[in-house]
Amino acid sequence: MAGTNYDVIVGGTKAKILKGDRQGYNRRTIRREVEQQLLSQSQNLGLVSRADQRQFYQSSWSDGAQWWKPLLTDTNLASYFQANHMDLWTEPGKVVPANKVTDAANTNIHNNCVIGVGAAGVVYAIGETNTTNATYKDVYAWTPGSNAFVRDSGVHSGIADAAGPMAMVYDPADSKFYVITDDDDIERFDPVGDSQDADWITTGFTSFLGANIFLQNQSLMFYSGDQLYTVDKSGPSASSVFNDGMGADFLNDVSYSNPLFLESNPQLAVSTPEGIYYCKNTRQGGQPQPWVFRVEKDAAGSWIGNPIATLPMGSVALSIAWHLGQLVVSTSPDWQAVVDNDTKEAEIVLYFVSNQGGLGALGSLLGGRAELDETPFALLGSDGPYLYIGGHKRLWVYDAIRGGLHTAFEWGTELANGPYVGMAWVADSSGNTNMIFLEG
C-alpha cells in the first residue's frame, strides 16, 4: 500500500499536521465577569470548557489581572510587578516617583500592633510598656509634633501586663475603646476622660486566633475565633449570637515563638454594610479548608448566618479585608509552612468573594513557590482603589481599577519581627498627611 505524506484533506487541499509539545492544543483562558457567570448558571450557558482551557473568574471592579487590561494567557496569569520607590500603576504609561520612606524609631508599641482611631481622628495604640500603671499596659497616641506615638500618662489600657491585645474598636456612643485580649477578656478605656475598666468582661467566651471586635447595627460585637458575640454594656456580658458548630480555627494551635506572624495578626472577621463576614479554617478530610460565613439580621431582628463560599482544600486563610464591595481573602496553600510558623516562607494567594457569593482568584504574590523570599499575607487597608498588603521585605499594592499586584517599596533585608500588619493615616509636624505602617 502506497504511503501518504499528508494527514487530512480540506476542500481538496492535502495537509500534514505538525505535532509538537502541545499535541495540537493551545491553552487559553476564558475571562468572564462574575455577574455574567451567575446569570448564566440557570441556563448552563458557556459553563463547559475543555480540559486544556483554564477558567478565570473576574469581578467587574478588578478589571484585569495585569496592568491596563491586557489579555490573560497561561504565561502571565501569575505575573506581578516589582519596583522600589516608583509608582507604576496610578498613571498608565508613566513612571511616577513614590513618596520617600522614613524608618521610625522604636515606638514602644506592642508587637501585635493593635491600633484604633478615636475622637477627632487621633490614632491610639496599645503599648508594650507598663509605665503609667505597673499592672497594666500603657496607651499611646500619635502626636504630630513628635512624629511618633507618645505615651498617654493619664490613662492605661486595662490590659494585664502579661496579656496580649488582639483587636480594638472605638465606640463614639460612649467615647471608649474596647479591646479583646488573648487571656479571654474584654477591657475598655477612655483616653479623653482618663478612665479605664480592667477585667471588664472576663467570662462567657474564649478568644482564639482570628478574633476581632467591631461595631455593627448599633451593637458592639466581636468574633472570638470560634463564635460571634454581642456585648451588653449594662451587664456587662457577652452573648453568642451565631455558632457555626465547627469549633476553633484550625490555626489556633500554631506556635508563635519564631513567627511568620503573631497570634493577633490574622484577624479573620470584618464588619461591612452587607453584614459581618468571617473566614474560618475548618478541618475537612484531613486537611484545612477556609469557609466564608456571612452573619446578618433578618426582618424580625434575629441574627442569622450562612456559609457563602469555600476556598480551595488544603489552603489556610490568614487575613481578610472589605475592599470596594468585595471581601478579599489572603490565603496560603503551603499550610504546613504556616503551621510551622518558622523560617520557611509560604506562598500567598489572594481571592475575592462577592456579596452574591461569587468566588474568584486575584493572583499569587511573588508568582510562585520557586521565587519566595517573604510571606506577604497581611491585608492592611485601602486607599481609594488600592489595597495595601504587608510583607517582610516589601509593601505591596493591589490595584482594583487596572488590576495587578505591585510593590510600592522594597527593602534589602527582611524585617526582624514579621511583616507590616498595621496601617493608619496621620499628620506630621509640618501639617502633612502621611501613611504609617507598623510591624512588630
Buried (B, 14 or more C-beta within 10 A) or exposed (E): EEEEEEEEEEEEEEEEEEEEEEEEEEEBBEEBBBEBBEEEEEEEEEEEEEEEBBEBBBBEBBBBBBBBEEEBBEEBBBBBBBBEEBBBBBEEEEEEEBEEEEEEEEBBBBBBBBBBBBEEEBBBBBBBEBEBBEEBBBBBBBBBEEBBBBBBEEBBBBBBBEBBBBBBBBBEEEBBBBBBBBBBBBBBBBBBEEBBBBEBBBEBBEBBBBBBBBBBEEBBBBBBBBBBBBBEBEEBBBEBBBEBEBBBBBBBEBEBEEBBBBBBBBBBBBBBEBBBBBBBBBEBEEBBBBBBBBBBBEEEEEBEBEBBBEBBEBBBBBBBBBBBBBBBBBBBBBBEBBBBBEEEBBBBBBBBBBBEBBBBBBBBBBBEEEEBEBBBBBBBBBEEBBBBBBBBBBBBBBBBBBBBBBBBBBBEEBBEEBBBBBBBBBBBEEEEEBBBBBBB
